[in-house]
Amino acid sequence: MVALNEDMKAIFGKTKIFAVATASKDGVPNVVPMAWVRLADDETVWIMDNFMVKSLANLKENPRIAMYFWDQDTKRCFQIKGSAEIQTSGEAFETFRSQVKAKSEAYPAKSLVVMKITDVFECTPGKEAGRKVL
Ligand SMILES: Cc1cc2nc3c(=O)[nH]c(=O)nc-3n(C[C@H](O)[C@H](O)[C@H](O)COP(=O)(O)O)c2cc1C
């Protein structure tokens, strides 16, 4: 696992919508917008499953997951990759579920996707683009 640095965390915190990518075990890619995405600690991202269908099915058969976050002001962009675990009980699930439910009871908050970050890449356009930074 790797830990995001302060620059990365600042951009993550400003991001409203994340593009979350998964793949089936046969390698069929899938990418979706996700808003309920939080940095639980420097190495861990929480994503609330409200309406996931293919994403959830993919993660059950292939835990690899990726996303990027981009800052419109500075144009900095980072891509993170990791491994996900699906939780439907426990302290983390209940904590995030209550935050989501507090916003609206209409959110089903079915399960918590816990992403452990394993790799960070630059995706800022330019000569550093694509470079593995962590
Ligand atoms: C802006 C936006 C934010 C969304 N945020 C979430 C989210 O945080 N959690 C979730 O489960 N679905 C969220 N959705 C809905 C999923 O993206 C949508 O249900 C998608 O079809 C799931 O696709 P899948 O079958 O590939 O998993 C969001 C949709 C939009 C447009």
The ligand as an SDF file (V2000), in Angstrom:
LIG
                    3D

 31 33  0  0  0  0  0  0  0  0999 V2000
  -22.7270   12.5290  -10.7090 C   0  0  0  0  0  0  0  0  0  0  0  0
  -23.0420   11.1200  -10.3050 C   0  0  0  0  0  0  0  0  0  0  0  0
  -22.5990   10.6320   -9.0740 C   0  0  0  0  0  0  0  0  0  0  0  0
  -22.8850    9.3240   -8.6850 C   0  0  0  0  0  0  0  0  0  0  0  0
  -22.4070    8.8560   -7.4820 N   0  0  0  0  0  0  0  0  0  0  0  0
  -22.6680    7.5780   -7.1360 C   0  0  0  0  0  0  0  0  0  0  0  0
  -22.1500    7.0530   -5.9080 C   0  0  0  0  0  0  0  0  0  0  0  0
  -21.4590    7.7210   -5.1210 O   0  0  0  0  0  0  0  0  0  0  0  0
  -22.4460    5.7480   -5.6190 N   0  0  0  0  0  0  0  0  0  0  0  0
  -23.1830    4.9470   -6.4530 C   0  0  0  0  0  0  0  0  0  0  0  0
  -23.3850    3.7770   -6.1550 O   0  0  0  0  0  0  0  0  0  0  0  0
  -23.6720    5.4230   -7.6190 N   0  0  0  0  0  0  0  0  0  0  0  0
  -23.4190    6.7060   -7.9740 C   0  0  0  0  0  0  0  0  0  0  0  0
  -23.8940    7.1910   -9.1560 N   0  0  0  0  0  0  0  0  0  0  0  0
  -24.6990    6.2980  -10.0090 C   0  0  0  0  0  0  0  0  0  0  0  0
  -23.8290    5.3480  -10.8010 C   0  0  0  0  0  0  0  0  0  0  0  0
  -22.7990    6.0200  -11.4940 O   0  0  0  0  0  0  0  0  0  0  0  0
  -24.7610    4.6070  -11.7820 C   0  0  0  0  0  0  0  0  0  0  0  0
  -25.7380    3.9050  -11.0630 O   0  0  0  0  0  0  0  0  0  0  0  0
  -24.0770    3.6860  -12.7050 C   0  0  0  0  0  0  0  0  0  0  0  0
  -25.0320    3.3020  -13.6650 O   0  0  0  0  0  0  0  0  0  0  0  0
  -23.5480    2.4190  -12.0570 C   0  0  0  0  0  0  0  0  0  0  0  0
  -23.0270    1.6660  -13.1090 O   0  0  0  0  0  0  0  0  0  0  0  0
  -22.4840    0.1990  -13.0270 P   0  0  0  0  0  0  0  0  0  0  0  0
  -23.6190   -0.7070  -13.3720 O   0  0  0  0  0  0  0  0  0  0  0  0
  -21.4470    0.1860  -14.0950 O   0  0  0  0  0  0  0  0  0  0  0  0
  -21.9240   -0.0210  -11.6630 O   0  0  0  0  0  0  0  0  0  0  0  0
  -23.6230    8.4890   -9.5480 C   0  0  0  0  0  0  0  0  0  0  0  0
  -24.0650    8.9880  -10.7900 C   0  0  0  0  0  0  0  0  0  0  0  0
  -23.7850   10.2770  -11.1640 C   0  0  0  0  0  0  0  0  0  0  0  0
  -24.2710   10.7800  -12.5030 C   0  0  0  0  0  0  0  0  0  0  0  0
  1  2  1  0
  2  3  1  0
  2 30  2  0
  3  4  2  0
  4  5  1  0
  4 28  1  0
  5  6  2  0
  6  7  1  0
  6 13  1  0
  7  8  2  0
  7  9  1  0
  9 10  1  0
 10 11  2  0
 10 12  1  0
 12 13  2  0
 13 14  1  0
 14 15  1  0
 14 28  1  0
 15 16  1  0
 16 17  1  0
 16 18  1  0
 18 19  1  0
 18 20  1  0
 20 21  1  0
 20 22  1  0
 22 23  1  0
 23 24  1  0
 24 25  2  0
 24 26  1  0
 24 27  1  0
 28 29  2  0
 29 30  1  0
 30 31  1  0
M  END
$$$$
